[in-house]
């Protein structure tokens, strides 16, 4: 198995299904290999009200393919999908859902504003807890070393 970096590429598709849309994200490493067992999360924002819905895409079909069906009403929508556990990749699209249920005017756009709450997974929360635990432990170790060196320095002076 080849070594991969933490970056991923997301090909994002939005298609009509009965009562809403199907969101499909194909997540791949830079070299084209599929990202397997990734946590793929999304945020769907209503273009008129600004209300958001958090999404979790499950793996389905081909390796590296993540899908969810979302009930939606007609309107303008922004969708941001992010790979969050093993890789880092984000893709944001804008699309229109017509009264007849057809998806149109899909365009790739800049990421959603930072004030939008994004979903997290248990794995990503555990990862952040572990990072902070290591940082705190390292800080305690540095304080201990400094105190011990000062104590030994004072003992040597006596």
Secondary structure, 3 states (H helix, E strand, C coil): CCCCCCEEEEEEEEEEECCEEEEEEEEEECCCCECCCCCEEEEEEECCCCCEEEEEEEECCCCCEEEEEEECCCEEEEEEEEECCCCEEEEEEEEEECCCCCEEEEEECCCCCCCCCCCCCHHHHHHHHHHHHHHHHHHHHHHHHHHHHHHHHHHHHC
